[in-house]
């Protein structure tokens, strides 16, 4: 619990609530933060995407809840956590044993920002569609979110 | 992207949208899912707790956004991911290199559920306070959430 609050406090300070620079977050904490946010996004978007592609039955309650949660968690802005030094695994860290980020995140920050902004836009449209309750619009918007995900992953993840 | 959707589809199926048993999620995916959810909770609750304890200045917008996001992400129910086989690290997995879960999660499921329900209740009150806009109520509710976090961690995490 103590570490929990300490970590959160450090993040709060880092997020612009003081003069402490964001880069003072430890690289392993930054990697873990961004990977956790993206994993939570995957857990939420996965069923949405599968419904949009009719791989699983459409369930409006789950679709809407997940789409709105995706919007909320995306607003945490995972791109803030690509801090200096977090471009490679951190030796000895318990969890940041890998990163799939490729170097273009740091060498092409404007391109990375554009990809993030595009995703933000598409997720905003998905959330708006979810609020509208229109199944067809929801499924179409989910497809566009998926395309934006893929475009960014294609450009900024190491190839597996 | 393919893995992303595949993972989400598996989760959607596992979450009761088909007859496939939840336990079919791979233990390393379950560990990663619960740790990611809890890390996102920490990122959101950390500043809330620090504001409630007056360790950092109160910022209503951030407090409210984080409290509501905590409610939304908590509704993903991280306790669902304590599946059989996920009580120990998974050899060879890239990220599930550790778990801090102690055995009582599996040996005392009713006690674990009660701790989860208590936290759900306190997070609900925090979100209600955030919606009310009353600073004093928000800070008091954050304290109660922190106590419920601590109680569960004390009982169900290995001691460090």
Boltz contact constraints between the chains, C-beta under 6 A:
constraints:
  - contact:
      token1: [A, 1]
      token2: [B, 150]
      max_distance: 6.0
  - contact:
      token1: [A, 1]
      token2: [B, 153]
      max_distance: 6.0
  - contact:
      token1: [A, 4]
      token2: [B, 42]
      max_distance: 6.0
  - contact:
      token1: [A, 5]
      token2: [B, 46]
      max_distance: 6.0
  - contact:
      token1: [A, 5]
      token2: [B, 49]
      max_distance: 6.0
  - contact:
      token1: [A, 7]
      token2: [B, 42]
      max_distance: 6.0
  - contact:
      token1: [A, 7]
      token2: [B, 46]
      max_distance: 6.0
  - contact:
      token1: [A, 8]
      token2: [B, 42]
      max_distance: 6.0
  - contact:
      token1: [A, 8]
      token2: [B, 46]
      max_distance: 6.0
  - contact:
      token1: [A, 8]
      token2: [B, 47]
      max_distance: 6.0
  - contact:
      token1: [A, 9]
      token2: [B, 46]
      max_distance: 6.0
  - contact:
      token1: [A, 9]
      token2: [B, 50]
      max_distance: 6.0
  - contact:
      token1: [A, 9]
      token2: [B, 55]
      max_distance: 6.0
  - contact:
      token1: [A, 11]
      token2: [B, 43]
      max_distance: 6.0
  - contact:
      token1: [A, 11]
      token2: [B, 46]
      max_distance: 6.0
  - contact:
      token1: [A, 12]
      token2: [B, 47]
      max_distance: 6.0
  - contact:
      token1: [A, 12]
      token2: [B, 50]
      max_distance: 6.0
  - contact:
      token1: [A, 12]
      token2: [B, 56]
      max_distance: 6.0
  - contact:
      token1: [A, 17]
      token2: [B, 56]
      max_distance: 6.0
  - contact:
      token1: [A, 33]
      token2: [B, 43]
      max_distance: 6.0
  - contact:
      token1: [A, 36]
      token2: [B, 36]
      max_distance: 6.0
  - contact:
      token1: [A, 36]
      token2: [B, 39]
      max_distance: 6.0
  - contact:
      token1: [A, 36]
      token2: [B, 40]
      max_distance: 6.0
  - contact:
      token1: [A, 39]
      token2: [B, 36]
      max_distance: 6.0
  - contact:
      token1: [A, 40]
      token2: [B, 36]
      max_distance: 6.0
  - contact:
      token1: [A, 40]
      token2: [B, 37]
      max_distance: 6.0
  - contact:
      token1: [A, 40]
      token2: [B, 40]
      max_distance: 6.0
  - contact:
      token1: [A, 42]
      token2: [B, 4]
      max_distance: 6.0
  - contact:
      token1: [A, 42]
      token2: [B, 7]
      max_distance: 6.0
  - contact:
      token1: [A, 42]
      token2: [B, 8]
      max_distance: 6.0
  - contact:
      token1: [A, 43]
      token2: [B, 11]
      max_distance: 6.0
  - contact:
      token1: [A, 43]
      token2: [B, 33]
      max_distance: 6.0
  - contact:
      token1: [A, 46]
      token2: [B, 5]
      max_distance: 6.0
  - contact:
      token1: [A, 46]
      token2: [B, 7]
      max_distance: 6.0
  - contact:
      token1: [A, 46]
      token2: [B, 8]
      max_distance: 6.0
  - contact:
      token1: [A, 46]
      token2: [B, 9]
      max_distance: 6.0
  - contact:
      token1: [A, 46]
      token2: [B, 11]
      max_distance: 6.0
  - contact:
      token1: [A, 47]
      token2: [B, 8]
      max_distance: 6.0
  - contact:
      token1: [A, 47]
      token2: [B, 12]
      max_distance: 6.0
  - contact:
      token1: [A, 49]
      token2: [B, 5]
      max_distance: 6.0
  - contact:
      token1: [A, 50]
      token2: [B, 9]
      max_distance: 6.0
  - contact:
      token1: [A, 50]
      token2: [B, 12]
      max_distance: 6.0
  - contact:
      token1: [A, 55]
      token2: [B, 9]
      max_distance: 6.0
  - contact:
      token1: [A, 56]
      token2: [B, 12]
      max_distance: 6.0
  - contact:
      token1: [A, 56]
      token2: [B, 17]
      max_distance: 6.0
  - contact:
      token1: [A, 69]
      token2: [B, 72]
      max_distance: 6.0
  - contact:
      token1: [A, 72]
      token2: [B, 69]
      max_distance: 6.0
  - contact:
      token1: [A, 72]
      token2: [B, 72]
      max_distance: 6.0
  - contact:
      token1: [A, 94]
      token2: [B, 98]
      max_distance: 6.0
  - contact:
      token1: [A, 97]
      token2: [B, 97]
      max_distance: 6.0
  - contact:
      token1: [A, 98]
      token2: [B, 94]
      max_distance: 6.0
  - contact:
      token1: [A, 150]
      token2: [B, 1]
      max_distance: 6.0
  - contact:
      token1: [A, 153]
      token2: [B, 1]
      max_distance: 6.0
